[in-house]
Amino acid sequence: MKANRKQYLIFFSVIVIALILWVTLMDRNDVRTHDVSQLIPSKYDSTISNDFNVEIIGEEEISLESESFKLILQNGSDHMLSFGTLYVLEVLYNEQWYRVPYAEEGPYFYTLILLRFNAHSTREFWIGLDEYELYPGRYRIVKDFYLGIPLRKDGEGSKEIILASFEFKLY
């Protein structure tokens, strides 16, 4: 009878130890995340704002199963803007933004053209997700726009870069 008790005690102990190891080795909430030590911190501020009323609008929750999603670029300024097709995708970990790595070698294809964006207008802009290594979490798109400063009488002029961002949750 004592042998059976010892066997049950040993069996119970092995089960408890196995459960503790299993729980310890599991990612928190059974969700994979990026290896933060391998990520590059964002070069942008934690909050991006601009004085030109240029905004990016879209769905605030997006499924990981989506290959892409649509954003609306809104130019509320009195200026014509130019922008390219490139953007930066960042992920938030411990109150710090990091650039999201590509799944393989990098973006498959981007058209390196500048598009015009009239004052007080909107424009659709598609974001591809299938080329990134993504996990559930908080993300943001950072996009730059170029404001052409009117040329002076002497022919001199300059360009100013305006940043806008859009935050969303991937689930």
C-alpha positions in Angstrom: 0.0 0.0 0.0 2.9 2.3 0.8 4.4 1.5 -2.6 1.2 2.7 -4.3 1.3 5.9 -2.4 4.8 6.6 -3.4 4.0 5.8 -7.0 1.0 8.2 -6.9 3.1 10.9 -5.3 5.9 10.5 -7.8 3.4 10.5 -10.7 1.6 13.6 -9.3 5.0 15.4 -8.8 6.0 14.6 -12.4 2.7 16.0 -13.7 3.0 19.2 -11.7 6.6 19.7 -12.8 5.7 19.1 -16.5 2.8 21.6 -16.2 5.1 24.2 -14.6 7.7 23.8 -17.4 5.0 23.9 -20.1 3.5 27.2 -18.7 7.0 28.7 -18.2 8.1 27.9 -21.8 4.9 29.2 -23.4 4.8 32.7 -24.7 2.6 35.0 -22.6 -1.0 34.7 -23.7 0.2 32.0 -26.2 1.0 34.8 -28.7 4.3 35.0 -30.6 6.0 38.4 -30.8 9.0 39.9 -32.5 12.4 39.4 -30.9 12.8 42.9 -29.6 16.6 42.6 -29.3 16.7 42.2 -33.1 14.5 45.2 -33.9 15.6 48.7 -34.8 14.2 51.5 -32.7 12.1 54.1 -34.5 13.8 57.3 -35.7 10.5 59.1 -35.1 9.0 60.6 -32.0 6.5 58.5 -30.0 3.8 60.9 -31.1 3.8 62.3 -34.6 1.8 65.4 -35.3 2.0 68.2 -37.9 0.7 71.7 -38.2 -0.6 71.2 -41.7 -3.8 69.2 -40.9 -2.5 66.2 -42.9 -4.1 63.0 -41.6 -4.1 59.3 -42.3 -7.5 57.6 -41.6 -8.4 53.9 -41.6 -9.8 51.0 -39.7 -8.4 50.8 -36.1 -8.5 47.0 -35.9 -7.2 44.8 -38.7 -7.0 41.0 -39.0 -3.6 39.3 -39.4 -5.2 37.3 -42.2 -5.5 40.5 -44.3 -3.0 40.8 -47.1 -3.6 44.5 -47.3 -5.8 47.3 -46.1 -6.9 50.7 -47.3 -6.1 54.0 -45.7 -7.4 57.5 -46.6 -4.8 60.2 -46.9 -6.4 63.6 -46.0 -4.9 66.9 -46.9 -6.6 69.5 -44.8 -4.0 72.2 -45.6 -4.1 75.0 -48.1 -1.1 73.5 -49.9 -0.6 71.0 -52.6 1.5 68.1 -51.3 3.6 65.4 -53.0 4.2 61.9 -51.7 5.8 58.7 -52.7 4.5 55.1 -52.3 7.0 54.2 -49.5 6.0 54.1 -45.9 7.4 52.8 -42.6 5.6 50.2 -40.6 6.4 50.1 -36.8 5.4 48.0 -33.8 5.0 49.1 -30.2 6.7 47.2 -27.4 7.1 48.5 -23.9 6.1 52.1 -24.9 8.8 52.1 -27.6 8.2 52.0 -31.4 10.4 49.7 -33.5 10.6 49.3 -37.3 9.0 46.0 -38.4 11.3 43.7 -40.4 10.4 42.4 -43.8 9.5 38.7 -44.0 12.3 38.0 -46.5 14.6 40.3 -48.6 12.4 43.4 -48.4 9.6 45.1 -50.2 8.7 43.2 -53.4 7.9 46.2 -55.5 7.5 49.9 -54.9 6.9 52.6 -57.5 9.3 55.4 -56.8 7.1 58.2 -58.1 5.8 61.3 -56.5 2.0 61.7 -56.5 0.2 65.1 -56.3 -2.2 65.7 -53.5 -4.4 68.8 -53.9 -5.3 71.1 -51.0 -8.4 70.1 -49.0 -8.6 66.7 -50.7 -8.5 62.9 -49.9 -6.8 60.0 -51.6 -6.8 56.2 -51.1 -3.5 54.5 -50.1 -3.1 50.7 -49.8 -0.9 49.1 -47.3 0.5 45.6 -48.0 0.9 43.4 -45.0 2.0 40.1 -46.6 5.6 41.2 -47.0 6.2 41.8 -43.2 6.8 39.5 -40.3 3.7 40.3 -38.2 2.2 39.2 -34.9 -0.8 40.5 -32.9 -0.1 43.9 -31.4 -0.1 47.7 -31.8 1.3 49.1 -35.0 1.6 52.4 -36.9 2.2 53.6 -40.4 4.5 56.6 -40.7 4.2 58.4 -44.0 6.0 61.5 -45.3 4.6 64.2 -47.5 6.5 67.0 -49.2 5.3 70.6 -49.1 6.7 72.7 -51.9 7.5 76.1 -50.6 6.6 78.7 -53.3 9.5 79.9 -55.2 10.7 83.4 -54.5 11.3 86.0 -57.2 15.0 85.1 -57.3 14.1 81.5 -58.2 15.1 80.1 -54.9 12.8 77.7 -53.1 12.8 74.7 -50.8 10.8 71.7 -49.7 9.5 70.9 -46.2 8.7 67.3 -45.1 5.5 66.7 -43.2 5.1 63.5 -41.3 1.7 61.9 -40.5 1.0 58.6 -38.8 -1.8 56.1 -38.3 -2.0 53.6 -35.4 -3.9 50.4 -35.5 -4.2 47.0 -33.7 -3.5 43.7 -35.5 -5.4 40.8 -34.1 
